[in-house]
Amino acid sequence: MNPQVEKALQRADETKALIIGVDILEKITELFTNQFPEKKAVIVADTNTWSVAGEKVARFLETAGIQQEKPFIFDAEGLYAEWKYVEMLEQSLKQHDAIPIACGSGTINDLTKLATFHLGRRYLLCGTAASMDGYTAFGASITFEGKKQTFSCPAPQAALVDTRIAGAADLAMTASGYADLYAKIPAGADWILADALGIEEINSYVWDVVQDGLQNALSNPEGLAARDPKAFEPLVEGLILSGFAMQAGKTSRPASGAEHQFSHLWDMEHLTVNGSSPSHGFKVGIGTICSLALYECLLKTDMEQLDIEACVAAWPTLEQQRKTAEEMFANTDFPDLGVTEITAKYSTPEQLRSQLTALKENWEKIRERLKKQLIPVQEARRQFTVIGAPTEPEEVGVSRSRLRKSFIRAQHARRRFTILDLAIRMGCLEKWLDSIFSKDGLWEIKD
């Protein structure tokens, strides 16, 4: 095992065992027996992941003499992580005390994670795709009453990912996971800003778990596109490490910044393309390009010209910001969201002055940290193209005019401090958006 992964596993307080490798699915029996001795197992899967891995796992368990309850197989068309499916799984699990083995990726994992938590039970994960970073994350991302929400619940007690199986998954799932891992680049930059401005201090251990080795894990999209099982190990490890970091920090801050705010917003707006919801990773991928584009604008800014007092004088009051948020999300499924989130992260004029002063006085140091952290937006677009992740908003069902509005709406939809918040504090967001959506920018909007 990668020493970094092993070290993180030793410090993880929820996941106790992990196996990653090529052709290691049969080790599921040893993993289960060691973690849940004398317990029955029950496989949780959907119709696809049952044929990919669940059926094989069932045979391995039977051969090893591990008793099983009848598998629970979701057969709903368009299954996603929604509350009604959590309740459905809970009702089945209440009929016995078997330990679930979640055979699947993001949806199956999150549904099992929350259902077992509600029943006071732990579970084992058998990951079938390198599609997202939530396998070993604290919390489950579930749609409840029309809102995508993160519910507190522990990560799996043990996990296994056979990279032969992950590599054979639909390449779109790999591209989704790659984009989700790539998001840690701008998410890290957002944390650098929050730390430098005195808003949220960096936890050095949690930071290292995600960021050490991150760019190496992203360096071989060509191998992933060729379905090389060995190329999948760094990707899977990077995704698992992100989950461990969220376990350690009990927050998604190490792995989520402005790029995820776009995805969460579009989830709540019920975004679809060709009749179905684009994957989490694809939405985050477009958000990542958006965030990197903003950072390129920031790095080109002459900070000596930043007029702090003018920014403070132009800063709206809390009541003004609340009114704007209320109007922005009127007639949606989540009319109170913007008001709640803006209130939670509001800075007083005095706090704003302090933040911008810290930015201006320490800009050269901050700038160097950001340059070391970030990847040029055009290189990100090239790597996304190699693996098959979207680079144009239309690919996830978002028009360019809608995308521009999403920069504003996303800032109001989450309380986490990101590049979106800094752009607004500096009074630069509209100018930067004019550049991004210009003829010479990333996404020209034609009248």
GUROTOR-971626 format. One line per field, with one value per residue (C-alpha): x, y, z. Coordinates in Angstrom, 2 decimals. Layout:
X = (X:...)
Y = (Y:...)
Z = (Z:...)
END
This chain:
X = (0.00:1.11:2.85:0.82:-2.43:-1.28:-0.36:-3.72:-5.53:-3.77:-5.09:-8.58:-11.12:-13.87:-12.34:-10.21:-9.09:-8.51:-7.43:-6.65:-5.14:-5.51:-7.51:-8.06:-11.86:-11.58:-9.93:-13.37:-13.92:-10.80:-11.62:-15.17:-14.14:-11.47:-13.75:-17.04:-16.27:-19.23:-21.54:-23.84:-23.42:-25.96:-24.94:-26.41:-26.17:-28.10:-28.82:-25.60:-23.20:-24.70:-23.52:-20.20:-19.17:-22.03:-22.64:-18.95:-18.75:-21.73:-19.95:-16.74:-18.66:-20.46:-17.20:-15.66:-18.62:-19.86:-23.62:-25.66:-29.09:-30.84:-29.12:-30.85:-30.75:-32.13:-33.89:-35.19:-34.48:-32.37:-31.43:-29.79:-28.96:-32.44:-34.11:-36.82:-34.19:-32.54:-35.89:-36.39:-33.03:-33.62:-36.89:-35.13:-32.15:-34.46:-35.50:-32.12:-28.81:-26.50:-23.61:-24.16:-21.52:-22.17:-21.18:-21.21:-19.95:-21.32:-25.05:-24.94:-22.27:-24.16:-27.49:-25.89:-23.85:-26.87:-29.21:-26.75:-26.08:-29.78:-29.81:-26.68:-24.80:-21.50:-20.86:-18.17:-17.63:-16.74:-16.11:-16.79:-15.60:-13.14:-16.00:-15.92:-14.19:-16.99:-16.13:-14.32:-15.74:-17.54:-21.15:-23.53:-24.71:-28.46:-31.27:-33.95:-37.03:-35.54:-32.21:-28.88:-27.66:-24.76:-25.98:-23.55:-22.74:-19.54:-17.56:-17.43:-15.58:-13.64:-13.25:-11.96:-11.47:-10.32:-8.77:-9.39:-13.12:-12.81:-10.83:-13.50:-16.25:-17.78:-15.05:-17.48:-17.37:-13.58:-13.70:-16.14:-13.81:-10.83:-12.66:-13.73:-10.12:-8.96:-11.29:-8.89:-6.55:-8.82:-10.36:-6.87:-6.39:-9.67:-8.38:-5.12:-7.15:-9.36:-6.27:-4.37:-7.34:-7.86:-11.20:-10.43:-7.03:-5.44:-5.19:-1.72:-2.29:-5.58:-4.04:-1.14:-3.44:-5.17:-2.48:0.69:0.87:-2.28:-0.72:1.02:-2.34:-3.72:-0.72:-1.74:-5.14:-3.78:-3.31:-6.78:-8.29:-6.48:-8.04:-4.64:-5.48:-2.17:-2.94:-6.06:-4.22:-2.99:-6.45:-8.27:-5.73:-6.19:-9.96:-9.67:-7.23:-9.71:-12.26:-9.80:-9.11:-12.82:-13.01:-10.18:-11.48:-15.21:-15.68:-15.55:-13.28:-10.15:-11.87:-14.48:-14.45:-16.12:-16.14:-18.46:-20.72:-21.56:-22.42:-24.56:-26.42:-27.17:-28.29:-30.84:-31.91:-32.55:-30.10:-30.50:-28.88:-30.58:-33.20:-30.91:-28.78:-25.09:-22.70:-21.39:-17.86:-18.85:-20.63:-17.68:-15.36:-17.03:-16.96:-13.24:-12.60:-14.69:-12.69:-9.32:-10.40:-11.18:-7.81:-6.06:-7.87:-6.81:-3.16:-3.12:-4.49:-2.27:-2.90:-1.20:-4.23:-6.72:-8.60:-9.59:-11.60:-13.59:-14.38:-15.51:-17.64:-19.34:-19.93:-23.67:-25.15:-26.32:-29.92:-29.12:-27.36:-30.21:-32.70:-30.63:-30.42:-34.16:-34.95:-32.39:-33.93:-37.59:-39.84:-37.34:-37.49:-35.08:-36.23:-34.51:-31.16:-29.42:-30.52:-29.31:-25.91:-25.21:-26.07:-23.73:-20.73:-21.41:-18.41:-18.83:-17.15:-14.42:-13.85:-13.82:-11.20:-9.05:-9.38:-8.47:-5.60:-4.18:-4.55:-2.83:-0.01:0.82:-0.02:3.37:3.53:-0.09:0.45:3.43:1.45:-1.39:0.89:2.45:-0.99:-2.80:-2.75:-3.30:-6.89:-5.91:-3.85:-6.81:-9.00:-6.46:-6.32:-10.11:-10.35:-7.96:-10.02:-13.39:-14.50:-16.52:-14.83:-17.83:-20.84:-23.26:-21.98:-23.63:-26.75:-25.75:-25.90:-23.18:-25.56:-26.80:-23.21:-22.43:-25.42:-24.31:-21.12:-23.35:-25.89:-23.25:-21.64:-24.96:-25.69:-22.93:-21.33:-17.79:-15.32:-13.94:-12.55:-16.14:-16.33:-12.97:-13.94:-17.07:-15.17:-12.66:-15.45:-13.91:-16.36:-18.25:-15.02:-13.53:-16.70:-16.62:-13.17:-14.10:-17.17:-15.58:-14.58:-11.04:-12.13:-13.07:-16.75:-17.83:-21.47:-22.80:-25.79)
Y = (0.00:3.53:4.74:7.95:5.99:3.64:6.57:8.24:4.97:4.63:8.05:7.58:7.29:5.58:3.42:0.69:-1.34:-0.72:-2.85:-1.35:-3.33:-5.28:-8.54:-8.51:-8.87:-12.29:-10.60:-9.27:-12.41:-11.91:-8.23:-9.00:-11.77:-9.61:-6.61:-8.35:-11.78:-14.14:-11.71:-12.36:-10.29:-8.72:-7.31:-3.94:-3.15:-1.98:-4.11:-2.99:-3.28:-6.65:-8.07:-6.21:-7.19:-8.15:-11.58:-12.45:-11.20:-13.38:-16.44:-15.63:-15.23:-18.52:-20.36:-18.87:-20.07:-16.57:-16.59:-14.13:-12.59:-12.19:-9.37:-6.00:-4.87:-1.48:-1.80:1.75:3.37:6.48:5.57:8.44:9.38:10.49:10.18:7.78:5.22:5.58:4.75:1.83:0.33:0.93:-0.98:-3.99:-3.85:-3.68:-7.28:-8.65:-7.66:-8.53:-6.24:-4.58:-4.84:-1.86:-2.92:0.20:3.74:7.08:6.46:2.98:4.10:7.18:5.37:2.56:4.96:6.91:3.92:1.96:5.01:5.38:1.74:2.00:-0.37:-0.23:-1.46:-2.55:-0.92:-2.69:0.16:-0.52:2.71:5.53:7.98:10.29:11.04:10.12:6.44:7.06:10.49:11.51:12.26:11.28:13.61:12.98:14.91:15.64:17.80:19.00:20.08:18.29:18.05:16.44:14.32:13.53:9.83:7.77:6.40:2.63:0.58:-1.12:-0.65:-2.56:-1.30:-3.69:-1.44:-4.06:-3.62:0.16:0.33:-1.62:0.78:3.16:5.66:8.45:7.29:7.44:10.89:11.94:10.72:12.36:15.70:15.32:14.74:17.64:19.87:19.59:21.94:25.04:23.86:23.99:27.49:28.55:27.26:29.16:32.35:31.66:30.98:34.05:36.34:34.98:33.32:29.60:28.29:25.44:22.16:21.06:17.33:17.34:19.53:17.13:14.10:15.62:17.74:15.64:13.62:15.17:16.48:13.15:11.35:13.61:13.31:10.30:10.85:8.99:5.80:6.14:6.63:3.44:1.60:0.59:-0.94:0.26:3.83:3.60:3.00:6.62:7.93:5.63:6.38:10.11:9.80:7.61:10.06:12.89:10.87:10.24:13.99:14.69:12.01:13.65:17.18:16.34:18.82:18.81:21.89:19.86:18.61:21.19:24.84:27.14:24.40:22.28:25.27:25.27:21.58:21.95:24.87:22.92:19.93:22.10:23.62:20.07:20.46:17.92:17.25:15.01:14.14:13.03:14.63:14.95:13.26:15.01:14.91:16.43:19.33:19.80:19.64:22.61:24.34:23.61:25.32:28.28:28.53:28.23:30.97:33.29:32.54:33.50:36.84:37.25:36.47:39.14:41.78:44.68:44.53:47.87:49.44:47.78:50.61:49.04:51.98:52.13:48.42:48.95:51.95:49.91:46.90:46.21:45.86:42.48:43.50:44.52:41.23:39.27:41.09:40.32:36.64:36.50:37.95:35.71:32.47:33.48:30.97:28.14:24.95:26.58:30.20:30.58:29.08:32.24:34.25:31.53:31.11:34.80:35.51:32.77:34.15:37.88:40.06:43.42:46.42:46.21:42.52:43.26:45.98:43.54:40.81:43.05:44.60:41.14:40.33:43.51:43.52:39.84:39.58:38.49:35.61:34.64:34.91:32.55:30.00:30.18:29.84:26.74:25.27:26.02:24.46:26.71:26.55:25.55:22.62:21.51:21.67:19.59:16.91:16.84:16.34:13.37:11.55:12.61:15.07:18.06:21.37:23.28:24.19:23.04:19.48:19.46:21.28:24.83:27.67:30.28:32.97:30.64:29.84:33.51:33.88:30.75:32.51:34.92:32.36:29.84:32.43:32.88:29.15:28.11:29.75:28.50:31.27:30.87:32.82:33.87:35.68:37.35:38.56:40.19:41.71:43.22:44.52:42.56:39.78:41.50:42.68:39.19:37.66:40.17:38.81:35.12:35.51:37.85:37.09:36.34:34.53:30.94:31.13:33.99:34.95:36.09:38.42)
Z = (0.00:-0.70:2.52:2.45:2.25:5.00:7.25:6.63:7.31:10.65:11.67:10.23:13.04:11.04:8.30:9.84:6.83:3.13:0.18:-3.25:-6.09:-9.30:-9.23:-5.46:-5.29:-3.62:-0.63:0.28:2.37:4.47:4.91:6.01:8.42:10.06:10.50:11.23:12.72:13.11:11.31:8.39:5.24:2.91:-0.44:-1.47:-5.16:-8.19:-11.23:-12.93:-9.99:-9.06:-12.38:-12.25:-8.71:-6.41:-7.88:-7.67:-4.09:-3.18:-4.58:-2.73:0.54:0.00:-0.72:2.43:4.52:5.36:5.84:3.78:3.75:0.41:-1.55:-1.71:-5.32:-6.36:-9.70:-10.02:-13.37:-12.91:-9.32:-7.46:-3.88:-2.79:0.61:-0.50:-1.46:1.95:3.54:1.18:2.12:5.82:5.75:4.27:6.65:9.67:8.93:10.02:11.59:8.68:7.76:4.39:1.69:-0.58:-4.10:-6.22:-6.42:-5.24:-5.11:-3.55:-1.09:0.12:0.39:2.40:4.50:5.71:6.07:8.21:10.36:11.06:12.20:14.34:12.07:10.16:6.64:4.19:0.81:-2.43:-4.84:-8.51:-10.17:-9.63:-9.98:-6.93:-3.63:-1.24:-0.67:2.61:3.35:6.51:5.59:2.81:0.05:-0.27:-1.94:0.66:0.04:-3.23:-1.70:-2.04:1.55:3.37:6.27:9.07:9.22:9.45:6.54:5.87:8.46:5.67:1.94:-1.07:-4.62:-7.33:-9.96:-12.66:-12.03:-11.65:-14.88:-16.74:-15.69:-18.20:-19.05:-18.20:-14.56:-14.56:-16.14:-13.41:-10.68:-12.34:-12.48:-8.84:-7.80:-9.99:-8.00:-5.07:-6.95:-6.82:-3.53:-2.03:-3.43:-1.79:1.55:1.03:0.60:3.62:5.73:4.51:5.19:8.71:7.90:8.19:9.24:7.31:9.20:8.10:8.55:6.67:3.97:3.45:3.20:0.17:-1.45:-1.15:-4.32:-5.79:-8.97:-9.52:-9.17:-11.93:-14.23:-16.34:-17.96:-20.99:-18.93:-17.49:-20.94:-22.04:-19.05:-17.65:-14.23:-12.79:-13.84:-11.69:-8.43:-7.99:-8.95:-6.53:-3.80:-4.34:-4.09:-0.97:0.62:0.05:1.98:4.80:5.00:5.33:8.04:9.95:9.60:9.88:7.07:3.28:3.25:2.27:-0.87:-1.79:-2.73:-5.25:-7.90:-5.74:-5.13:-8.83:-8.66:-5.53:-7.09:-10.26:-8.20:-6.47:-9.78:-11.06:-13.92:-16.70:-20.05:-22.59:-20.00:-17.18:-14.48:-15.34:-12.93:-9.86:-11.22:-14.56:-12.87:-10.52:-13.51:-15.18:-11.78:-11.58:-14.91:-13.73:-10.54:-12.29:-14.71:-11.81:-10.24:-13.46:-13.27:-9.64:-10.37:-13.10:-10.71:-9.70:-5.97:-5.43:-7.10:-4.74:-3.00:0.30:1.56:-1.68:-1.31:2.27:1.30:-1.44:0.80:1.20:4.65:5.86:5.25:1.70:1.05:2.58:0.36:-2.73:-1.77:-1.08:-4.50:-6.20:-4.95:-4.94:-6.73:-6.31:-4.22:-1.78:-1.23:2.16:1.20:0.02:3.06:5.42:3.76:3.22:6.85:8.02:6.15:6.30:7.15:8.83:7.18:9.82:9.06:5.34:5.84:7.83:5.20:2.28:4.22:4.89:1.19:0.00:2.55:2.04:-1.64:-2.95:-0.49:-1.15:-4.89:-4.79:-2.76:-5.25:-8.28:-6.74:-6.04:-9.28:-12.75:-15.79:-17.00:-20.52:-19.22:-17.14:-20.25:-22.19:-19.50:-19.22:-22.98:-22.83:-20.21:-21.64:-18.96:-20.19:-20.84:-22.19:-20.01:-22.71:-22.17:-18.74:-19.89:-18.92:-21.42:-21.28:-20.11:-17.37:-16.41:-15.96:-13.64:-11.78:-10.65:-8.70:-7.51:-6.42:-4.17:-2.41:-2.15:0.27:3.28:2.58:1.72:-1.79:-4.73:-5.48:-2.15:-2.63:-6.09:-4.66:-1.74:-4.16:-6.40:-9.30:-10.06:-12.88:-14.52:-14.33:-15.74:-18.60:-19.44:-19.10:-21.32:-23.86:-27.44:-26.29:-23.13:-22.42:-23.27:-25.49:-25.08:-28.42:-28.48)
END
